[in-house]
Amino acid sequence: MSAHHKIALAAASLLTLAGCMQTDEQIGWSNRMHRQIVAEETTAELKIGSIMPGEKLGLQERDAVRQFALAYQDEGHGAMIISRPSNGPDDISAMRASADARAVMLAEGIDQVQIAEGTYDGTGARSAPLIISYRTYNAVVPGCPDLSSVDVADTTSNSAMPSLGCAVAVNLAAMIANPSDLVGDQPMDPADIGRRSIVLSKYRSGDKTSAERNDDASGAISSAVN
């Protein structure tokens, strides 16, 4: 093979490899694609439609409000809102049900300043439910396509598959206990000033700053397992 042919072959090989190469920006984008877990704001709702005329909430409805109040304490943000119908089938019953729901929430430890009440127009409705709601967050991975729409046999480009990283990110999102942590930093409790002064005092005097170890902190294996 002549030197000219060798040079031409080497140039063709370099062009082929260049076609497969991605820029740093493309690589960075591919690594982040469908891996960004975000907090999506949503509204949790409890609708109570079975309000007996002239009566308060039944036992089943009160228990539903109680469970909803517990969920609010665990994941809720902002106020817990009670919306009752106005100009509905029975406004008096709706007002009594609203007051009963509020009493259940207070009994579950929700501060009264966290409960807001209002009305919505129930004109002409045959059944206007009592609606209790609060704001919460879900951890989601936006942009992940349905796998049935992905052609895994399409290798015409050197780009990542549209579903790359989706399964891992979705699984990680499901493990997040409090999705609102993704919105921003959470408030921290104040530092223990007393403990801090003790540690600094020991540090300055050259003593150990850790707590004294006792038998409860021992790592010895019990003889009961022998």
Buried (B, 14 or more C-beta within 10 A) or exposed (E): EEEEEEEEEEEEEEEEEEEEEEEEEEEEEBEEBBBEBBBBEEEBEBEBEEBEEEEBBBEEBBEBBBEBBBBBBEBBEEBBBBBBBBEBBBBEBBBBBBBBBBBBBBEBEBEEEBBEBEBBEBEEEEEBBBBBBBBBBBBBBEEBEEEEEBEEEEEEEEBBBBBBBBEEBBEEBEEBEBBBEBEEEEEEEEEEEEEEEEBEEEEEEEEEEEEEEEEEEEEEEEEEEE
